[in-house]
Amino acid sequence: MLYSYCYISTITNTTALTQLCRAIGLELSQTMGGSAGVLLAIFFSAVDDSLSGGQPHTQALTAGLARVARGGRCSPWPQNHDRCP
């Protein structure tokens, strides 16, 4: 995921980045099996939505993590560890 962030943060054309995230999300939802494919598709879809809404890269990536955490009913942040199923 860190590699993805490093690559995404170098793209300055927001339209291209939005299209890239949309394409990755669609591809993963159709080709990658199991829960990992679903979670990654949710992540990239949320990043796409956030970028389309005008949010900067860092906020869009954080929104992707938040949507995955909400879908899994778990927070990636330590203070909410007791809420994980």
C-alpha positions in Angstrom: 0.0 0.0 0.0 2.9 2.3 0.7 4.2 1.8 -2.8 0.7 2.8 -4.1 0.7 5.9 -2.1 4.2 6.9 -3.3 3.1 6.4 -6.9 -0.2 8.1 -6.6 1.3 11.1 -4.9 3.5 11.7 -7.9 0.6 12.1 -10.3 -0.3 15.7 -10.6 -3.2 15.4 -13.2 -6.2 14.8 -10.9 -8.4 13.7 -13.8 -5.8 11.0 -14.8 -5.5 9.9 -11.2 -9.3 9.7 -10.8 -9.5 7.6 -14.0 -6.7 5.4 -12.8 -8.4 4.7 -9.4 -11.7 4.0 -11.1 -10.1 1.6 -13.5 -8.2 -0.2 -10.8 -11.3 -0.6 -8.7 -13.3 -2.0 -11.6 -10.6 -4.4 -12.6 -10.1 -5.7 -9.0 -13.9 -6.1 -8.5 -14.1 -8.3 -11.6 -10.9 -10.3 -11.5 -9.6 -10.6 -7.9 -11.4 -13.2 -5.8 -12.0 -13.4 -2.1 -12.4 -10.7 0.4 -9.1 -9.0 -0.6 -10.5 -8.2 -4.1 -13.6 -6.7 -2.6 -11.8 -4.6 0.0 -9.3 -3.3 -2.6 -12.2 -2.5 -5.0 -13.9 -0.6 -2.1 -10.7 1.3 -1.3 -10.0 2.4 -4.9 -13.7 3.3 -5.4 -13.6 5.6 -2.3 -10.4 7.2 -3.5 -12.0 7.8 -6.9 -15.1 9.4 -5.2 -12.9 11.6 -3.0 -10.7 12.8 -5.8 -13.7 13.5 -8.0 -15.0 15.6 -5.1 -11.9 17.7 -5.2 -10.1 16.3 -2.2 -6.2 16.2 -2.2 -4.4 12.9 -2.6 -3.8 12.4 1.1 -7.4 13.0 2.1 -8.6 10.7 -0.7 -6.4 7.9 0.4 -7.6 8.4 4.0 -11.2 8.3 2.8 -10.4 5.0 1.1 -9.1 3.5 4.3 -12.1 4.8 6.2 -14.5 3.2 3.8 -12.8 -0.1 4.0 -12.8 0.1 7.8 -16.5 1.0 7.9 -17.3 -1.9 5.5 -15.4 -4.3 7.8 -16.8 -2.7 10.9 -13.3 -2.1 12.2 -11.0 0.8 12.5 -7.4 0.7 11.5 -6.5 3.1 14.3 -5.3 1.6 17.6 -7.7 3.5 19.8 -10.6 1.6 18.3 -9.1 -1.9 18.5 -11.8 -3.1 20.9 -14.4 -2.5 18.1 -12.9 -5.0 15.7 -15.0 -8.2 15.3 
